[in-house]
């Protein structure tokens, strides 16, 4: 039986959810001097649920300088944590993004311009240079390749463990094996978190509950459109020529991404016909139903990738990663305090950017709470944008699934 440390009776900030986003926010708050923080996690350890299923890639190239700078901040945090006693296993191997059409090549030129504006090093390279960086891949059909040397990958559970260790050193407290059961309100404002182990008074309650973020918001009287969408990838047995220094890769036309993992190939993709969950269909005491491995989908990833990497197809699959990352109808994060329920704060709906974007999400959260003049971008992520939702619920779910299905859309 696990021995639990005493639960404090009060904390200025209570964070619900110990995935990469929750513990990343705790670390960001502590770095900013806000150390009276308690993280609640229902599982026996942080990073044990959706985070543990992540593929671990971190790419910084985005379609706007603002979003690129946010991703660059996450990389800065991973570099910082890599110098500590508990490391996130950050591997800065770079990444290549491969275009198979002229239209996508034109998009890459726009992405390169956005990277230049943000101060991110990125370069359009020819097929010969791409072949030098990924010798086993066939680049004969490519129209453009975008190289970013500071991209990389990490081990998701180690990211959560590193955040926890370093946040705890700054004074953050953690209560694992502790479930939220209710939110105490007084005159419409958050004043406490009721758990299975007692009440914790607080000024702010931050909802970083992943696939259960909808249910936590409901405890505060808010109904926010946060939908879990299935995502899968696989890892092969070790293959000749796959070394840990090979860059991550993304092939938007094939909706594929990948990297080397333990001398095998990690390959994932975005399904054109996704499988989503209505969060109202499962209770706050449970995660969404277990993901059943969809072999036809995984085999389709393999078949598509064999166009560029023929030896991928006969490789034996040794492991399947699968989970329920959450998506929102407009494809943007939910970050910040609700004006309708003061003290109730969102840090969820990460649209599959939770682990890789956790450093930047923490930065945005701190700005939303403690900067007297948060940027227009931060203000645009407020959960209140959905409080007057006129879109029917089923349509909001369809829109969220569409964000997933068009993840690499031009």
Secondary structure, DSSP 8 states (H G I E B T S, - for coil): --------SB-SEEEE--SHHHHHHHHHHHHTT---EEEEESSSSTT-STGGG---EE----SSHHHHHHHHHHHHHHHHHHTSSS----B---EEEEE-SHHHHHHHHHHHHHHHHHT---EEE-HHHHHHHSTTS--TT-SEEEEETT-EE--HHHHHHHHHHHHHHTT-EEEES--EEEEEEETTEEEEEEETTEEEE-SEEEE--GGGHHHHHHHTT-----EEEEEEEEEES--TT--TTS-EEEEGGGTEEEEEETTEEEEEE--SS--B--GGGS-TTS-S------HHHHHHHHHHHTTT-GGGTT--EEEEEEEEEEE-TTS--EEEE-SSSTTEEEEE--TT-TTTTHHHHHHHHHHHHH-TT--HHHHHT-GGGGTT--S-HHHHHHHHHHHHHTTT--
